[in-house]
């Protein structure tokens, strides 16, 4: 998740609470939730449109496996162990 650990997310949340303030924080959190939901809906609609136009289903799990094969961390780890 973009290199963010749970501790970093907590620190970012605390800083946001201090900077934004407790009065406006729920409003901004709701806007962030709406933004995430709309992005998920957009990606799902885009995938469905691509599948219908291509006439076949898109296997994202297979694609993710192929992308991970070219991940620099995986390549270095394989080089060290093999």
N, C-alpha and C positions, 0 to 999 in steps of 0.2 A: 504494500500500500504506500508507494512513493517513498519508501525508506523511513516511514514514521512508526515509531514504536508507541506502545501504550503510554509510557511515561512522557514522551514528547507531546502526544495529543492532550494529556492532562495539563501540561504546562501551557500549551497554546490555549486551552480552554480557560485556564485561570487568568492568563494575560488578557484574553478577549473579554472576560467578565469584568476585569478592572477597567479596561480602556472603554468598552462600550457602555458599561454601567448596568446595574441590575434592572433598571426600568425598561431599557431598550433590548436587553439580551433575549427575552422570550420572542420578541417580534423578529429579530434577526435569525434566531434558531428556526423559527417557523419558515422564514423565507429560504433558508438553507435547505430545509427539508423539502420544500416545494421544488427548489432547483434540482435537487437530487432525483426526486420522483419524475420530474419532467425529462431529465436526461435519460433515466432508465426507460421511460415510455418512448422517447425518441429512438434510442438504440434498438428497442424491441420492434418498433415499427419499421425501422430501416432494415433490420434483419429479415423481417417478414416480407417486405417489399423485394429485397434482393433474392430471397428464396422463390418468390412467385415469378419474378422476371427470369431467373435462371432455370426454373423448372426443376430444381433439386434442393434438398435440404442442406443447410450449412452446418457441418459438424465442428462446433467451436472447441470441443475437447481435443479433437485430432489436431486442429490448428495450434492450440496452446502447447501440446506436446512437441510439435515441430519448432515452435518459437523457443521453447525452453532448451531445446537441443543446441541452439546457437547462443545461449546465454553465456556471457564471458565467465561467470562464476563456475558454471558447469564445465566449460572447456578447461579452465585452470584446474579444477578439482580432478577431472578425468586425467589430465596430464600428470598430476602429482601422484595419483594412485595407480595409474596404468602404465 
